[in-house]
Amino acid sequence: MDVGGNHYSILENLDNMDGRVVDNANFFAIDDFDKVANDELYERLLKEFPSWLKSAKAKGIISGR
């Protein structure tokens, strides 16, 4: 598997897979980590977490408030 330079097909396919109970992957391309500010990277990493958490609770995968 090659990561970088727009060779992300496997990782991108994980984010777009059908048939999952909940969407548990988020893909975004970054070719040069040194050019991405820490706060932007953090935001990208957690972008889909709130919707995943809500869906996982609704499906009974996790419990809690």
All heavy atoms as a GROMACS GRO file, in nm:
protein
  518
    1MET      N    1   0.085  -0.117   0.000
    1MET     CA    2   0.000   0.000   0.000
    1MET      C    3   0.089   0.123   0.000
    1MET      O    4   0.183   0.133   0.076
    1MET     CB    5  -0.090  -0.002   0.124
    1MET     CG    6  -0.166   0.125   0.145
    1MET     SD    7  -0.289   0.121   0.278
    1MET     CE    8  -0.194   0.068   0.417
    2ASP      N    9   0.059   0.214  -0.086
    2ASP     CA   10   0.134   0.337  -0.100
    2ASP      C   11   0.051   0.451  -0.043
    2ASP      O   12  -0.064   0.469  -0.079
    2ASP     CB   13   0.165   0.362  -0.247
    2ASP     CG   14   0.253   0.483  -0.268
    2ASP    OD1   15   0.312   0.531  -0.170
    2ASP    OD2   16   0.263   0.528  -0.383
    3VAL      N   17   0.108   0.528   0.047
    3VAL     CA   18   0.039   0.643   0.104
    3VAL      C   19   0.115   0.767   0.062
    3VAL      O   20   0.235   0.776   0.077
    3VAL     CB   21   0.031   0.633   0.258
    3VAL    CG1   22  -0.032   0.757   0.315
    3VAL    CG2   23  -0.046   0.510   0.298
    4GLY      N   24   0.043   0.863   0.012
    4GLY     CA   25   0.104   0.988  -0.032
    4GLY      C   26   0.097   1.000  -0.183
    4GLY      O   27   0.085   0.902  -0.255
    5GLY      N   28   0.101   1.121  -0.230
    5GLY     CA   29   0.100   1.144  -0.373
    5GLY      C   30  -0.027   1.095  -0.441
    5GLY      O   31  -0.024   1.046  -0.552
    6ASN      N   32  -0.140   1.104  -0.373
    6ASN     CA   33  -0.270   1.067  -0.427
    6ASN      C   34  -0.289   0.917  -0.446
    6ASN      O   35  -0.376   0.875  -0.521
    6ASN     CB   36  -0.299   1.140  -0.559
    6ASN     CG   37  -0.305   1.289  -0.540
    6ASN    OD1   38  -0.357   1.336  -0.439
    6ASN    ND2   39  -0.251   1.364  -0.634
    7HIS      N   40  -0.210   0.834  -0.382
    7HIS     CA   41  -0.226   0.689  -0.388
    7HIS      C   42  -0.293   0.641  -0.260
    7HIS      O   43  -0.233   0.573  -0.178
    7HIS     CB   44  -0.090   0.620  -0.407
    7HIS     CG   45  -0.020   0.658  -0.531
    7HIS    ND1   46  -0.057   0.610  -0.654
    7HIS    CD2   47   0.082   0.742  -0.553
    7HIS    CE1   48   0.022   0.661  -0.746
    7HIS    NE2   49   0.107   0.743  -0.686
    8TYR      N   50  -0.420   0.675  -0.245
    8TYR     CA   51  -0.490   0.647  -0.121
    8TYR      C   52  -0.606   0.550  -0.139
    8TYR      O   53  -0.692   0.542  -0.053
    8TYR     CB   54  -0.550   0.777  -0.064
    8TYR     CG   55  -0.449   0.882  -0.029
    8TYR    CD1   56  -0.438   0.998  -0.105
    8TYR    CD2   57  -0.369   0.869   0.083
    8TYR    CE1   58  -0.348   1.096  -0.071
    8TYR    CE2   59  -0.279   0.967   0.119
    8TYR     CZ   60  -0.268   1.080   0.041
    8TYR     OH   61  -0.181   1.177   0.075
    9SER      N   62  -0.612   0.480  -0.248
    9SER     CA   63  -0.733   0.405  -0.282
    9SER      C   64  -0.781   0.311  -0.171
    9SER      O   65  -0.901   0.307  -0.143
    9SER     CB   66  -0.715   0.329  -0.412
    9SER     OG   67  -0.608   0.237  -0.401
   10ILE      N   68  -0.693   0.234  -0.109
   10ILE     CA   69  -0.737   0.141  -0.005
   10ILE      C   70  -0.796   0.217   0.113
   10ILE      O   71  -0.903   0.182   0.164
   10ILE     CB   72  -0.621   0.050   0.041
   10ILE    CG1   73  -0.588  -0.050  -0.069
   10ILE    CG2   74  -0.655  -0.022   0.170
   10ILE    CD1   75  -0.471  -0.139  -0.039
   11LEU      N   76  -0.729   0.321   0.157
   11LEU     CA   77  -0.778   0.399   0.271
   11LEU      C   78  -0.908   0.470   0.238
   11LEU      O   79  -1.000   0.474   0.319
   11LEU     CB   80  -0.672   0.500   0.314
   11LEU     CG   81  -0.540   0.441   0.360
   11LEU    CD1   82  -0.438   0.552   0.386
   11LEU    CD2   83  -0.559   0.356   0.482
   12GLU      N   84  -0.916   0.524   0.119
   12GLU     CA   85  -1.038   0.593   0.077
   12GLU      C   86  -1.155   0.495   0.065
   12GLU      O   87  -1.268   0.526   0.102
   12GLU     CB   88  -1.015   0.664  -0.057
   12GLU     CG   89  -1.117   0.767  -0.089
   12GLU     CD   90  -1.074   0.857  -0.203
   12GLU    OE1   91  -0.974   0.828  -0.272
   12GLU    OE2   92  -1.143   0.958  -0.224
   13ASN      N   93  -1.127   0.374   0.017
   13ASN     CA   94  -1.232   0.272   0.007
   13ASN      C   95  -1.287   0.232   0.143
   13ASN      O   96  -1.406   0.202   0.157
   13ASN     CB   97  -1.181   0.148  -0.068
   13ASN     CG   98  -1.162   0.173  -0.215
   13ASN    OD1   99  -1.219   0.266  -0.271
   13ASN    ND2  100  -1.082   0.091  -0.278
   14LEU      N  101  -1.202   0.229   0.246
   14LEU     CA  102  -1.250   0.198   0.381
   14LEU      C  103  -1.353   0.300   0.427
   14LEU      O  104  -1.448   0.267   0.496
   14LEU     CB  105  -1.133   0.195   0.480
   14LEU     CG  106  -1.038   0.077   0.469
   14LEU    CD1  107  -0.919   0.096   0.563
   14LEU    CD2  108  -1.109  -0.053   0.498
   15ASP      N  109  -1.333   0.425   0.389
   15ASP     CA  110  -1.426   0.532   0.429
   15ASP      C  111  -1.556   0.525   0.351
   15ASP      O  112  -1.658   0.576   0.398
   15ASP     CB  113  -1.360   0.668   0.409
   15ASP     CG  114  -1.440   0.781   0.471
   15ASP    OD1  115  -1.515   0.757   0.568
   15ASP    OD2  116  -1.428   0.895   0.424
   16ASN      N  117  -1.555   0.462   0.236
   16ASN     CA  118  -1.673   0.460   0.149
   16ASN      C  119  -1.742   0.324   0.141
   16ASN      O  120  -1.830   0.305   0.059
   16ASN     CB  121  -1.635   0.506   0.008
   16ASN     CG  122  -1.586   0.649   0.007
   16ASN    OD1  123  -1.638   0.734   0.077
   16ASN    ND2  124  -1.483   0.676  -0.072
   17MET      N  125  -1.702   0.231   0.227
   17MET     CA  126  -1.760   0.096   0.223
   17MET      C  127  -1.909   0.098   0.258
   17MET      O  128  -1.951   0.166   0.351
   17MET     CB  129  -1.690   0.004   0.323
   17MET     CG  130  -1.557  -0.044   0.277
   17MET     SD  131  -1.470  -0.146   0.401
   17MET     CE  132  -1.596  -0.251   0.465
   18ASP      N  133  -1.986   0.022   0.184
   18ASP     CA  134  -2.128   0.004   0.213
   18ASP      C  135  -2.144  -0.114   0.309
   18ASP      O  136  -2.056  -0.198   0.323
   18ASP     CB  137  -2.205  -0.027   0.085
   18ASP     CG  138  -2.210   0.092  -0.009
   18ASP    OD1  139  -2.210   0.206   0.040
   18ASP    OD2  140  -2.215   0.070  -0.132
   19GLY      N  141  -2.259  -0.120   0.374
   19GLY     CA  142  -2.294  -0.235   0.455
   19GLY      C  143  -2.247  -0.232   0.599
   19GLY      O  144  -2.267  -0.328   0.672
   20ARG      N  145  -2.185  -0.124   0.641
   20ARG     CA  146  -2.141  -0.115   0.780
   20ARG      C  147  -2.259  -0.073   0.868
   20ARG      O  148  -2.348  -0.001   0.825
   20ARG     CB  149  -2.029  -0.012   0.796
   20ARG     CG  150  -1.904  -0.052   0.723
   20ARG     CD  151  -1.800   0.056   0.732
   20ARG     NE  152  -1.841   0.169   0.646
   20ARG     CZ  153  -1.778   0.284   0.642
   20ARG    NH1  154  -1.676   0.307   0.720
   20ARG    NH2  155  -1.819   0.379   0.561
   21VAL      N  156  -2.261  -0.120   0.990
   21VAL     CA  157  -2.366  -0.082   1.084
   21VAL      C  158  -2.356   0.068   1.111
   21VAL      O  159  -2.456   0.138   1.113
   21VAL     CB  160  -2.354  -0.163   1.215
   21VAL    CG1  161  -2.455  -0.116   1.318
   21VAL    CG2  162  -2.371  -0.311   1.187
   22VAL      N  163  -2.237   0.116   1.132
   22VAL     CA  164  -2.211   0.260   1.143
   22VAL      C  165  -2.083   0.291   1.065
   22VAL      O  166  -1.998   0.205   1.049
   22VAL     CB  167  -2.194   0.309   1.290
   22VAL    CG1  168  -2.322   0.293   1.369
   22VAL    CG2  169  -2.080   0.242   1.358
   23ASP      N  170  -2.074   0.413   1.019
   23ASP     CA  171  -1.954   0.459   0.950
   23ASP      C  172  -1.843   0.474   1.054
   23ASP      O  173  -1.850   0.559   1.142
   23ASP     CB  174  -1.982   0.593   0.883
   23ASP     CG  175  -1.861   0.650   0.808
   23ASP    OD1  176  -1.754   0.586   0.808
   23ASP    OD2  177  -1.875   0.760   0.751
   24ASN      N  178  -1.742   0.388   1.047
   24ASN     CA  179  -1.637   0.388   1.148
   24ASN      C  180  -1.501   0.425   1.091
   24ASN      O  181  -1.398   0.394   1.149
   24ASN     CB  182  -1.629   0.253   1.219
   24ASN     CG  183  -1.593   0.142   1.124
   24ASN    OD1  184  -1.604   0.156   1.004
   24ASN    ND2  185  -1.551   0.030   1.178
   25ALA      N  186  -1.499   0.492   0.978
   25ALA     CA  187  -1.374   0.536   0.918
   25ALA      C  188  -1.394   0.674   0.859
   25ALA      O  189  -1.501   0.708   0.811
   25ALA     CB  190  -1.330   0.438   0.809
   26ASN      N  191  -1.289   0.753   0.865
   26ASN     CA  192  -1.290   0.885   0.804
   26ASN      C  193  -1.159   0.902   0.730
   26ASN      O  194  -1.053   0.890   0.789
   26ASN     CB  195  -1.307   0.994   0.911
   26ASN     CG  196  -1.310   1.133   0.851
   26ASN    OD1  197  -1.347   1.150   0.736
   26ASN    ND2  198  -1.273   1.231   0.930
   27PHE      N  199  -1.167   0.928   0.603
   27PHE     CA  200  -1.047   0.945   0.522
   27PHE      C  201  -1.030   1.091   0.484
   27PHE      O  202  -1.125   1.160   0.449
   27PHE     CB  203  -1.058   0.862   0.393
   27PHE     CG  204  -0.949   0.895   0.295
   27PHE    CD1  205  -0.824   0.840   0.310
   27PHE    CD2  206  -0.972   0.981   0.190
   27PHE    CE1  207  -0.722   0.872   0.222
   27PHE    CE2  208  -0.871   1.013   0.100
   27PHE     CZ  209  -0.746   0.957   0.116
   28PHE      N  210  -0.907   1.137   0.492
   28PHE     CA  211  -0.870   1.264   0.434
   28PHE      C  212  -0.724   1.254   0.392
   28PHE      O  213  -0.644   1.188   0.458
   28PHE     CB  214  -0.892   1.382   0.531
   28PHE     CG  215  -0.820   1.370   0.661
   28PHE    CD1  216  -0.692   1.422   0.676
   28PHE    CD2  217  -0.878   1.307   0.768
   28PHE    CE1  218  -0.624   1.412   0.796
   28PHE    CE2  219  -0.812   1.296   0.890
   28PHE     CZ  220  -0.685   1.349   0.904
   29ALA      N  221  -0.695   1.314   0.280
   29ALA     CA  222  -0.560   1.304   0.224
   29ALA      C  223  -0.472   1.416   0.277
   29ALA      O  224  -0.514   1.532   0.282
   29ALA     CB  225  -0.567   1.312   0.072
   30ILE      N  226  -0.353   1.380   0.318
   30ILE     CA  227  -0.249   1.476   0.353
   30ILE      C  228  -0.119   1.421   0.296
   30ILE      O  229  -0.075   1.313   0.334
   30ILE     CB  230  -0.235   1.495   0.505
   30ILE    CG1  231  -0.359   1.557   0.564
   30ILE    CG2  232  -0.112   1.581   0.535
   30ILE    CD1  233  -0.350   1.580   0.713
   31ASP      N  234  -0.060   1.494   0.205
   31ASP     CA  235   0.065   1.450   0.146
   31ASP      C  236   0.188   1.503   0.219
   31ASP      O  237   0.295   1.447   0.207
   31ASP     CB  238   0.072   1.491  -0.001
   31ASP     CG  239  -0.028   1.414  -0.086
   31ASP    OD1  240  -0.051   1.296  -0.058
   31ASP    OD2  241  -0.083   1.472  -0.180
   32ASP      N  242   0.173   1.611   0.294
   32ASP     CA  243   0.287   1.668   0.365
   32ASP      C  244   0.243   1.713   0.504
   32ASP      O  245   0.192   1.823   0.523
   32ASP     CB  246   0.342   1.786   0.286
   32ASP     CG  247   0.477   1.832   0.338
   32ASP    OD1  248   0.518   1.788   0.448
   32ASP    OD2  249   0.542   1.912   0.271
   33PHE      N  250   0.263   1.626   0.600
   33PHE     CA  251   0.222   1.655   0.737
   33PHE      C  252   0.287   1.782   0.791
   33PHE      O  253   0.230   1.851   0.875
   33PHE     CB  254   0.256   1.539   0.831
   33PHE     CG  255   0.164   1.422   0.817
   33PHE    CD1  256   0.206   1.308   0.753
   33PHE    CD2  257   0.036   1.427   0.868
   33PHE    CE1  258   0.121   1.198   0.739
   33PHE    CE2  259  -0.050   1.318   0.856
   33PHE     CZ  260  -0.007   1.205   0.791
   34ASP      N  261   0.406   1.812   0.746
   34ASP     CA  262   0.477   1.930   0.796
   34ASP      C  263   0.409   2.061   0.759
   34ASP      O  264   0.435   2.164   0.821
   34ASP     CB  265   0.621   1.933   0.743
   34ASP     CG  266   0.704   1.817   0.796
   34ASP    OD1  267   0.674   1.768   0.907
   34ASP    OD2  268   0.800   1.776   0.728
   35LYS      N  269   0.322   2.059   0.660
   35LYS     CA  270   0.254   2.181   0.616
   35LYS      C  271   0.115   2.197   0.677
   35LYS      O  272   0.047   2.294   0.648
   35LYS     CB  273   0.244   2.184   0.464
   35LYS     CG  274   0.379   2.196   0.397
   35LYS     CD  275   0.366   2.206   0.248
   35LYS     CE  276   0.504   2.219   0.184
   35LYS     NZ  277   0.494   2.229   0.039
   36VAL      N  278   0.072   2.101   0.760
   36VAL     CA  279  -0.060   2.107   0.822
   36VAL      C  280  -0.043   2.145   0.968
   36VAL      O  281   0.029   2.078   1.043
   36VAL     CB  282  -0.133   1.971   0.811
   36VAL    CG1  283  -0.268   1.976   0.877
   36VAL    CG2  284  -0.146   1.930   0.665
   37ALA      N  285  -0.110   2.252   1.007
   37ALA     CA  286  -0.103   2.296   1.146
   37ALA      C  287  -0.166   2.192   1.238
   37ALA      O  288  -0.257   2.120   1.199
   37ALA     CB  289  -0.175   2.430   1.162
   38ASN      N  290  -0.115   2.182   1.359
   38ASN     CA  291  -0.166   2.083   1.455
   38ASN      C  292  -0.315   2.096   1.478
   38ASN      O  293  -0.386   1.996   1.485
   38ASN     CB  294  -0.091   2.094   1.587
   38ASN     CG  295   0.050   2.042   1.579
   38ASN    OD1  296   0.084   1.967   1.488
   38ASN    ND2  297   0.133   2.081   1.673
   39ASP      N  298  -0.364   2.220   1.492
   39ASP     CA  299  -0.507   2.237   1.518
   39ASP      C  300  -0.592   2.193   1.399
   39ASP      O  301  -0.699   2.136   1.416
   39ASP     CB  302  -0.540   2.380   1.559
   39ASP     CG  303  -0.495   2.485   1.460
   39ASP    OD1  304  -0.406   2.457   1.378
   39ASP    OD2  305  -0.548   2.598   1.467
   40GLU      N  306  -0.544   2.214   1.277
   40GLU     CA  307  -0.617   2.168   1.159
   40GLU      C  308  -0.617   2.016   1.152
   40GLU      O  309  -0.719   1.954   1.120
   40GLU     CB  310  -0.556   2.225   1.031
   40GLU     CG  311  -0.630   2.182   0.907
   40GLU     CD  312  -0.568   2.234   0.778
   40GLU    OE1  313  -0.484   2.325   0.782
   40GLU    OE2  314  -0.607   2.182   0.672
   41LEU      N  315  -0.503   1.955   1.181
   41LEU     CA  316  -0.495   1.808   1.180
   41LEU      C  317  -0.590   1.749   1.284
   41LEU      O  318  -0.663   1.655   1.256
   41LEU     CB  319  -0.352   1.763   1.208
   41LEU     CG  320  -0.326   1.613   1.208
   41LEU    CD1  321  -0.365   1.549   1.076
   41LEU    CD2  322  -0.180   1.585   1.241
   42TYR      N  323  -0.590   1.805   1.404
   42TYR     CA  324  -0.678   1.760   1.511
   42TYR      C  325  -0.824   1.770   1.468
   42TYR      O  326  -0.903   1.678   1.487
   42TYR     CB  327  -0.653   1.844   1.636
   42TYR     CG  328  -0.734   1.804   1.755
   42TYR    CD1  329  -0.699   1.693   1.830
   42TYR    CD2  330  -0.846   1.877   1.794
   42TYR    CE1  331  -0.773   1.656   1.942
   42TYR    CE2  332  -0.920   1.841   1.904
   42TYR     CZ  333  -0.884   1.731   1.977
   42TYR     OH  334  -0.958   1.694   2.086
   43GLU      N  335  -0.860   1.883   1.405
   43GLU     CA  336  -0.997   1.902   1.358
   43GLU      C  337  -1.035   1.798   1.253
   43GLU      O  338  -1.144   1.741   1.256
   43GLU     CB  339  -1.013   2.042   1.300
   43GLU     CG  340  -1.154   2.074   1.258
   43GLU     CD  341  -1.167   2.218   1.206
   43GLU    OE1  342  -1.107   2.308   1.265
   43GLU    OE2  343  -1.238   2.235   1.106
   44ARG      N  344  -0.944   1.771   1.161
   44ARG     CA  345  -0.971   1.670   1.058
   44ARG      C  346  -0.985   1.531   1.117
   44ARG      O  347  -1.070   1.453   1.075
   44ARG     CB  348  -0.859   1.669   0.954
   44ARG     CG  349  -0.859   1.789   0.863
   44ARG     CD  350  -0.754   1.770   0.759
   44ARG     NE  351  -0.733   1.888   0.677
   44ARG     CZ  352  -0.661   1.888   0.566
   44ARG    NH1  353  -0.602   1.777   0.525
   44ARG    NH2  354  -0.647   1.998   0.497
   45LEU      N  355  -0.899   1.498   1.214
   45LEU     CA  356  -0.903   1.366   1.276
   45LEU      C  357  -1.034   1.340   1.348
   45LEU      O  358  -1.086   1.228   1.348
   45LEU     CB  359  -0.787   1.349   1.375
   45LEU     CG  360  -0.649   1.330   1.313
   45LEU    CD1  361  -0.542   1.343   1.421
   45LEU    CD2  362  -0.638   1.197   1.242
   46LEU      N  363  -1.090   1.443   1.409
   46LEU     CA  364  -1.211   1.426   1.489
   46LEU      C  365  -1.338   1.472   1.420
   46LEU      O  366  -1.445   1.471   1.482
   46LEU     CB  367  -1.194   1.498   1.623
   46LEU     CG  368  -1.084   1.440   1.712
   46LEU    CD1  369  -1.072   1.520   1.839
   46LEU    CD2  370  -1.110   1.295   1.743
   47LYS      N  371  -1.330   1.508   1.295
   47LYS     CA  372  -1.445   1.565   1.223
   47LYS      C  373  -1.570   1.478   1.231
   47LYS      O  374  -1.679   1.527   1.257
   47LYS     CB  375  -1.408   1.589   1.076
   47LYS     CG  376  -1.518   1.651   0.996
   47LYS     CD  377  -1.475   1.675   0.854
   47LYS     CE  378  -1.589   1.738   0.775
   47LYS     NZ  379  -1.548   1.762   0.637
   48GLU      N  380  -1.558   1.350   1.207
   48GLU     CA  381  -1.674   1.262   1.204
   48GLU      C  382  -1.702   1.193   1.338
   48GLU      O  383  -1.799   1.119   1.350
   48GLU     CB  384  -1.657   1.155   1.094
   48GLU     CG  385  -1.666   1.214   0.955
   48GLU     CD  386  -1.667   1.106   0.847
   48GLU    OE1  387  -1.675   0.986   0.878
   48GLU    OE2  388  -1.660   1.144   0.730
   49PHE      N  389  -1.620   1.218   1.439
   49PHE     CA  390  -1.639   1.151   1.566
   49PHE      C  391  -1.775   1.177   1.630
   49PHE      O  392  -1.840   1.082   1.676
   49PHE     CB  393  -1.526   1.185   1.665
   49PHE     CG  394  -1.541   1.115   1.796
   49PHE    CD1  395  -1.520   0.978   1.805
   49PHE    CD2  396  -1.578   1.184   1.910
   49PHE    CE1  397  -1.535   0.912   1.926
   49PHE    CE2  398  -1.593   1.119   2.031
   49PHE     CZ  399  -1.571   0.983   2.039
   50PRO      N  400  -1.824   1.302   1.636
   50PRO     CA  401  -1.955   1.324   1.698
   50PRO      C  402  -2.068   1.246   1.630
   50PRO      O  403  -2.152   1.187   1.699
   50PRO     CB  404  -1.977   1.476   1.684
   50PRO     CG  405  -1.838   1.532   1.676
   50PRO     CD  406  -1.760   1.429   1.599
   51SER      N  407  -2.069   1.239   1.498
   51SER     CA  408  -2.174   1.164   1.430
   51SER      C  409  -2.155   1.013   1.450
   51SER      O  410  -2.252   0.938   1.463
   51SER     CB  411  -2.181   1.198   1.281
   51SER     OG  412  -2.061   1.164   1.216
   52TRP      N  413  -2.030   0.966   1.456
   52TRP     CA  414  -2.005   0.825   1.483
   52TRP      C  415  -2.055   0.791   1.623
   52TRP      O  416  -2.121   0.688   1.642
   52TRP     CB  417  -1.856   0.792   1.473
   52TRP     CG  418  -1.828   0.653   1.520
   52TRP    CD1  419  -1.838   0.538   1.447
   52TRP    CD2  420  -1.794   0.612   1.654
   52TRP    NE1  421  -1.811   0.429   1.527
   52TRP    CE2  422  -1.784   0.472   1.654
   52TRP    CE3  423  -1.772   0.681   1.772
   52TRP    CZ2  424  -1.751   0.399   1.768
   52TRP    CZ3  425  -1.740   0.609   1.886
   52TRP    CH2  426  -1.730   0.469   1.883
   53LEU      N  427  -2.023   0.874   1.721
   53LEU     CA  428  -2.064   0.849   1.858
   53LEU      C  429  -2.216   0.839   1.869
   53LEU      O  430  -2.269   0.746   1.931
   53LEU     CB  431  -2.010   0.959   1.949
   53LEU     CG  432  -2.029   0.941   2.099
   53LEU    CD1  433  -1.962   0.814   2.148
   53LEU    CD2  434  -1.974   1.063   2.172
   54LYS      N  435  -2.285   0.931   1.807
   54LYS     CA  436  -2.432   0.930   1.808
   54LYS      C  437  -2.486   0.803   1.742
   54LYS      O  438  -2.576   0.737   1.796
   54LYS     CB  439  -2.484   1.055   1.737
   54LYS     CG  440  -2.633   1.069   1.741
   54LYS     CD  441  -2.676   1.198   1.674
   54LYS     CE  442  -2.827   1.214   1.677
   54LYS     NZ  443  -2.871   1.339   1.615
   55SER      N  444  -2.433   0.767   1.628
   55SER     CA  445  -2.479   0.647   1.556
   55SER      C  446  -2.447   0.519   1.634
   55SER      O  447  -2.530   0.428   1.640
   55SER     CB  448  -2.413   0.639   1.418
   55SER     OG  449  -2.453   0.746   1.337
   56ALA      N  450  -2.327   0.512   1.691
   56ALA     CA  451  -2.288   0.393   1.767
   56ALA      C  452  -2.377   0.375   1.889
   56ALA      O  453  -2.415   0.262   1.922
   56ALA     CB  454  -2.141   0.403   1.807
   57LYS      N  455  -2.412   0.484   1.956
   57LYS     CA  456  -2.504   0.474   2.071
   57LYS      C  457  -2.642   0.432   2.026
   57LYS      O  458  -2.706   0.348   2.089
   57LYS     CB  459  -2.510   0.608   2.144
   57LYS     CG  460  -2.386   0.637   2.226
   57LYS     CD  461  -2.398   0.772   2.295
   57LYS     CE  462  -2.275   0.803   2.376
   57LYS     NZ  463  -2.285   0.935   2.441
   58ALA      N  464  -2.690   0.488   1.915
   58ALA     CA  465  -2.823   0.455   1.864
   58ALA      C  466  -2.833   0.308   1.825
   58ALA      O  467  -2.940   0.246   1.839
   58ALA     CB  468  -2.857   0.544   1.745
   59LYS      N  469  -2.724   0.250   1.777
   59LYS     CA  470  -2.723   0.109   1.737
   59LYS      C  471  -2.690   0.015   1.851
   59LYS      O  472  -2.684  -0.106   1.832
   59LYS     CB  473  -2.623   0.088   1.622
   59LYS     CG  474  -2.654   0.163   1.496
   59LYS     CD  475  -2.771   0.104   1.424
   59LYS     CE  476  -2.795   0.176   1.294
   59LYS     NZ  477  -2.898   0.118   1.214
   60GLY      N  478  -2.662   0.068   1.969
   60GLY     CA  479  -2.630  -0.016   2.084
   60GLY      C  480  -2.490  -0.071   2.085
   60GLY      O  481  -2.458  -0.162   2.160
   61ILE      N  482  -2.403  -0.016   2.001
   61ILE     CA  483  -2.264  -0.061   1.995
   61ILE      C  484  -2.188  -0.016   2.120
   61ILE      O  485  -2.105  -0.089   2.173
   61ILE     CB  486  -2.195  -0.009   1.868
   61ILE    CG1  487  -2.262  -0.074   1.746
   61ILE    CG2  488  -2.046  -0.036   1.870
   61ILE    CD1  489  -2.222  -0.016   1.615
   62ILE      N  490  -2.218   0.104   2.165
   62ILE     CA  491  -2.164   0.156   2.291
   62ILE      C  492  -2.278   0.213   2.372
   62ILE      O  493  -2.384   0.243   2.319
   62ILE     CB  494  -2.055   0.263   2.267
   62ILE    CG1  495  -2.111   0.383   2.192
   62ILE    CG2  496  -1.935   0.205   2.195
   62ILE    CD1  497  -2.015   0.499   2.183
   63SER      N  498  -2.255   0.228   2.499
   63SER     CA  499  -2.358   0.286   2.585
   63SER      C  500  -2.301   0.407   2.656
   63SER      O  501  -2.182   0.432   2.652
   63SER     CB  502  -2.408   0.183   2.686
   63SER     OG  503  -2.303   0.143   2.770
   64GLY      N  504  -2.385   0.479   2.718
   64GLY     CA  505  -2.342   0.596   2.793
   64GLY      C  506  -2.421   0.718   2.753
   64GLY      O  507  -2.508   0.713   2.667
   65ARG      N  508  -2.388   0.824   2.817
   65ARG     CA  509  -2.459   0.951   2.791
   65ARG      C  510  -2.416   1.014   2.663
   65ARG      O  511  -2.317   1.007   2.609
   65ARG     CB  512  -2.435   1.048   2.904
   65ARG     CG  513  -2.491   0.997   3.034
   65ARG     CD  514  -2.481   1.105   3.134
   65ARG     NE  515  -2.396   1.057   3.243
   65ARG     CZ  516  -2.358   1.133   3.340
   65ARG    NH1  517  -2.389   1.259   3.342
   65ARG    NH2  518  -2.286   1.086   3.438
   0.00000   0.00000   0.00000
